[in-house]
Amino acid sequence: MSNPLDVAAIVGSLRRDSYTRRLTEALARLAGESMRIEIVEIRDLSIYNQDDEEFPPPAWVAFRSRIKRADAVLLATPEYNRSMPACIKNALDVGSRPRVNNAWEGKPAAVISASPGMLGGFGANQHLRQCLVAVSAPTMPVPEAYIGGSNNLFDAEGEFVNTTTRELCVRFVRSFETWVRRLTGK
């Protein structure tokens, strides 16, 4: 077996027990031994301000370093007002600056969205994909994953209650692994 891929996961919800965080944790379990999916916290990233680049905050430096070190990045987002939350957009901004040191450059990425609503965060997913193009992160085109009913995805033990959703997530994780290995040669 190949070495496990190191995947930095960015969760676009700051709530400790968010549906998006629980989904990301489930994806990490589904990945098994072939990918190590680790949530990289973004709650301590101050709002990006170019004036801070001369002496970047330690949280920015650590975040940029972690993204650069990763083989790939998984971005999981809820949907707020038909778009991604400000915290995930801020993480993209912090990681992409200064442009000559863009941590996202060439980094294989995948996007998954989750929402209690029927559309599964479609708007947030698409907006996030647009931003990833701008920061030069090649994003897995398919399968697209919009997970509706996120408030009812898991039982008390964190297991999927719907086998169809679980199967979609297994396919998503396996496709992501293939995407990353193809782009990185690992």
C-alpha positions as CSV (number, residue, x, y, z in Angstrom):
1,M,0.0,0.0,0.0
2,S,1.1,3.6,-0.7
3,N,2.0,6.0,2.0
4,P,-1.1,7.6,3.5
5,L,-2.0,11.0,2.1
6,D,-1.9,13.9,4.4
7,V,-5.1,15.9,3.9
8,A,-5.7,19.2,5.7
9,A,-9.5,19.6,6.2
10,I,-11.0,23.0,6.6
11,V,-14.4,23.1,8.2
12,G,-16.4,26.2,7.4
13,S,-18.4,26.2,10.6
14,L,-16.9,27.3,13.9
15,R,-19.5,25.6,16.1
16,R,-17.9,22.8,18.1
17,D,-20.5,20.2,17.2
18,S,-21.5,21.5,13.8
19,Y,-23.1,19.2,11.2
20,T,-20.2,20.1,8.9
21,R,-17.6,19.1,11.4
22,R,-19.4,15.8,12.1
23,L,-19.5,15.1,8.4
24,T,-15.8,15.9,8.1
25,E,-15.0,13.5,11.0
26,A,-17.1,10.8,9.2
27,L,-15.2,11.3,6.0
28,A,-12.0,10.9,7.9
29,R,-13.2,7.5,9.2
30,L,-14.3,6.5,5.8
31,A,-10.9,7.3,4.4
32,G,-9.3,4.5,6.4
33,E,-5.6,4.0,6.3
34,S,-5.0,5.4,2.8
35,M,-5.7,9.1,3.8
36,R,-5.1,10.9,7.0
37,I,-7.7,13.6,7.1
38,E,-7.0,16.1,9.9
39,I,-9.1,19.1,10.7
40,V,-7.1,22.3,10.7
41,E,-8.7,24.8,12.9
42,I,-9.5,28.3,11.5
43,R,-11.2,29.9,14.4
44,D,-8.0,31.7,15.5
45,L,-7.3,33.3,12.1
46,S,-7.8,37.1,12.4
47,I,-9.5,38.7,9.4
48,Y,-7.0,39.1,6.6
49,N,-5.5,42.6,6.5
50,Q,-2.5,43.2,4.2
51,D,-1.1,45.7,6.7
52,D,-0.3,42.7,8.9
53,E,1.9,41.0,6.3
54,E,5.1,42.7,7.6
55,F,4.7,40.9,10.9
56,P,2.0,38.2,10.2
57,P,0.1,36.9,13.2
58,P,1.5,33.5,14.5
59,A,-1.9,31.9,13.6
60,W,-1.4,32.9,10.0
61,V,2.1,31.6,9.8
62,A,1.1,28.2,11.4
63,F,-1.9,27.9,9.1
64,R,0.0,28.7,5.9
65,S,2.7,26.2,6.9
66,R,0.2,23.4,7.6
67,I,-1.5,23.9,4.2
68,K,1.8,23.9,2.4
69,R,2.8,20.7,4.1
70,A,-0.4,18.9,3.3
71,D,-0.7,16.7,0.2
72,A,-4.2,18.0,-0.4
73,V,-7.0,20.0,1.2
74,L,-10.6,19.1,1.8
75,L,-13.0,22.0,2.3
76,A,-16.3,21.3,4.0
77,T,-18.7,24.1,4.2
78,P,-22.2,24.8,5.5
79,E,-24.3,27.4,3.6
80,Y,-25.0,30.8,5.1
81,N,-27.2,33.1,3.0
82,R,-26.6,31.1,-0.2
83,S,-22.8,31.3,0.2
84,M,-19.9,30.1,2.2
85,P,-19.3,31.4,5.8
86,A,-16.9,34.3,6.2
87,C,-14.5,32.2,8.2
88,I,-13.7,29.8,5.3
89,K,-13.3,32.7,2.8
90,N,-11.0,34.3,5.3
91,A,-8.9,31.1,5.5
92,L,-8.6,31.2,1.7
93,D,-7.4,34.8,1.8
94,V,-4.9,34.2,4.6
95,G,-3.5,31.2,2.8
96,S,-3.2,32.9,-0.6
97,R,-1.3,36.0,0.5
98,P,1.2,37.2,-0.3
99,R,0.5,36.0,-3.8
100,V,4.2,34.9,-4.3
101,N,3.8,32.6,-1.4
102,N,0.3,31.2,-2.1
103,A,-0.1,28.1,0.1
104,W,-3.0,26.9,-2.1
105,E,-1.0,27.0,-5.4
106,G,-1.3,23.6,-7.1
107,K,-2.8,22.0,-4.0
108,P,-5.3,19.3,-4.9
109,A,-8.7,20.1,-3.4
110,A,-12.2,18.8,-2.9
111,V,-15.3,20.6,-1.8
112,I,-18.3,19.1,0.1
113,S,-21.2,21.1,1.4
114,A,-23.9,20.2,4.0
115,S,-27.1,21.9,5.0
116,P,-30.3,21.0,6.8
117,G,-32.1,22.2,3.6
118,M,-32.8,20.1,0.6
119,L,-30.2,21.8,-1.7
120,G,-27.3,20.6,0.5
121,G,-25.4,23.9,0.4
122,F,-25.2,24.1,-3.4
123,G,-24.6,27.9,-3.4
124,A,-21.8,27.7,-0.8
125,N,-20.2,24.8,-2.7
126,Q,-20.2,26.7,-6.0
127,H,-18.9,29.9,-4.5
128,L,-16.1,28.0,-2.8
129,R,-15.2,26.3,-6.1
130,Q,-14.9,29.7,-7.7
131,C,-12.5,30.9,-5.1
132,L,-10.4,27.8,-5.4
133,V,-9.9,28.6,-9.1
134,A,-8.7,32.1,-8.1
135,V,-6.1,30.7,-5.7
136,S,-4.9,28.0,-8.2
137,A,-6.0,25.0,-6.3
138,P,-7.1,22.2,-8.7
139,T,-10.4,21.1,-7.4
140,M,-11.9,17.6,-8.0
141,P,-14.7,18.1,-10.5
142,V,-16.8,15.0,-9.7
143,P,-18.5,13.7,-7.8
144,E,-19.9,16.9,-6.6
145,A,-21.2,16.5,-3.1
146,Y,-24.2,18.5,-1.7
147,I,-25.4,16.8,1.5
148,G,-29.0,17.8,2.4
149,G,-30.6,17.0,5.7
150,S,-27.3,17.5,7.6
151,N,-29.2,17.8,10.9
152,N,-30.3,14.2,10.5
153,L,-27.2,12.5,9.0
154,F,-25.9,10.6,12.1
155,D,-27.0,8.5,14.9
156,A,-25.7,9.0,18.5
157,E,-22.5,7.1,17.7
158,G,-21.7,9.3,14.7
159,E,-22.6,6.7,12.1
160,F,-24.6,7.5,9.0
161,V,-28.3,6.8,9.3
162,N,-28.9,6.8,5.6
163,T,-27.0,4.2,3.5
164,T,-27.3,6.2,0.3
165,T,-25.6,9.2,1.9
166,R,-22.9,6.9,3.3
167,E,-22.3,5.4,-0.1
168,L,-22.1,8.9,-1.7
169,C,-19.5,9.9,0.9
170,V,-17.5,6.7,0.4
171,R,-17.5,7.4,-3.4
172,F,-16.5,11.0,-2.7
173,V,-13.6,10.0,-0.5
174,R,-12.3,7.3,-2.9
175,S,-12.6,9.7,-5.8
176,F,-10.7,12.3,-3.9
177,E,-7.9,9.9,-3.1
178,T,-7.6,9.0,-6.8
179,W,-7.6,12.7,-7.7
180,V,-4.9,13.5,-5.2
181,R,-2.7,10.6,-6.2
182,R,-3.1,11.4,-9.9
183,L,-2.0,15.1,-9.3
184,T,0.7,14.5,-6.8
185,G,2.1,11.1,-8.1
186,K,2.0,9.8,-4.5
